[in-house]
Amino acid sequence: MTSKALRIPAALVAFALLLGTGNTLLAQQRGAKKPQPHLVEVITAEHTPIGFETVRTGTLKARRSVSIFNQEEGRIDRIDVREGDRVKKGQIIVALDHKLRSAELAKASATRKQAEVDLKRIRELIKRNAGTRERLDKAETMLAIAIADESLIRTRLEYARIRAPFGGIVTERKVEPGDIAPRNSHLLTIIDPASLMTVVSISELVIPRLKTSDAAEVKIDALGGTSWPARIGRIHPTIDPRTRQGTVEVELVPVPEGAIAGQLCRVQLRAPKIDKLVIPFAALRRDRKGEYAFVVVDDIAIQKRVRSGLRLGNQVEILEGLSAGDAIVVRGFLDLRPDKKVTIVDKRPMKKDRKDTSDEQGS
């Protein structure tokens, strides 16, 4: 009984050993398979002449625009212009009631004349040794005060006649004849229609490529699809730190007939071609540390940190991190890790026959 019972476990042990050996051989055969290569497609980075071109929307406005305020209070005696009326430089556009100021001027003039008579008489007495130096000084002082008072009243009287500072068009009329206008009331607004311009925002990456007097084109929706000549009149010297956008003023030269302040317009700006190192936008990768690209060196994928610039259609400008001639991975990113061995299946240069179009990154 004891001998027979011992034979059964021995058989089981032998079967288990045989099964384990088979599994081990199968595992070794599987492990001996050659790993599949990681296939990537690359493109050669090159310097390419790139021109900048963009269209920005804006609103027409007059560079020369003035709000007319009164420097003296009073009743509006006359105002002969309304919105849309043209005025000439120096034309009286608002007249305040000036009766009181005219009376004050007459009084000041009489006082000045009397002071002149008094001074003349004192000087005659001095010649005959009948007057004193003290009386002469006092008479001269009184004349000076009278002249100053007369000039002051004359100036205030002139303020009652408000003149156009330049030729233009009235766009606002705030008062009517008979209204009492306190000092510094807004009466009218005048613009110079020949000074129409627009303001557009441009990426900080593009601003250095533009300069004052550069040619531009403006399309005004209300006037159809015609492009009108324009130029950059001013580039503001600061950048908005929140949007990273700069401000560019574009002037119409000349202003087309029918153009009116407030109309929607589309500004087309161009910059000359300059050599830029660009790569396909799809090759630019990002992680928590920033931007990077994979460069293949001796069949090894090397991760390089880069700094990008303008996005140029389906390509992007590279400012730092890469060099011309680098083999940049554009396909095969799945499971691709730094320092991984790869096999290049396609390698081609960058296309050079690019149009001068550009989309501003971050705009």
C-alpha angles and dihedrals in degrees: 000000000000095000094050093048091054094054095065098061090046091058091049091051092052092050092050092051091050092050092049092051091052093051091049092053091048091051091050091050091051092047091051092064113114111249116247114252119247104244120211136175117220138188129205113245113227139171108259129188104248127187123199121230128163141158121222128183122230144156126252116242136164117256090204107056126144134185111216115224129177118242093198127048122235148109118305104248099177139002114169103175133080137183110305096022118129119230133193126229110273094015115142105245101167129026123193124204103275104178094109094046091048089055091048090050092051090052092048091049091052091049091050092050091050091050090052091052092048092050092048091052093049091051090053090051091050090055089055091045089245098114136061132235090238093060090048093053091048093050092050090050093050091052092050091051091048092051091050092049091050092049091049093052091045090053092049089049090053089053087062088067107061115199132197110260091211140357113279149107128295110239100171135031114187104173141044132213110281095031117129107233116201116214114288095019118158105245108163143353122220128187133188105234090198090066098062114149140148136225123224134180118237130186117263087237091063101039094081090057093057129074139184115280093025110148120254139169129230128200117197111204093210091056097050130247098320117128114223124204116253140160139210105265100179140001113205113234097227136068124218103247092209099052100021087228128137128208123244124186115212120196127205111232104218110004108240120236111266096028111135133183111263097035120133114248138178119221121205115201127187135187129196120263119269131175113266132177105235136175131185111282089232089063092060110094130188137204136160092289094053137257127349144160134207116243120190113225119173090342091306122117107231119194112223125188112229141181116223130207130184121004106231107197106288091350133069133212116243115212100177140009104041138069135208110274096032114140103234120198111235101166135025101057096143108113089351110150133178114279093014119146112246140180119225113224099174132018124179138158125253117272112256100189094087126152119237095255128128140180114204113238111239095009 
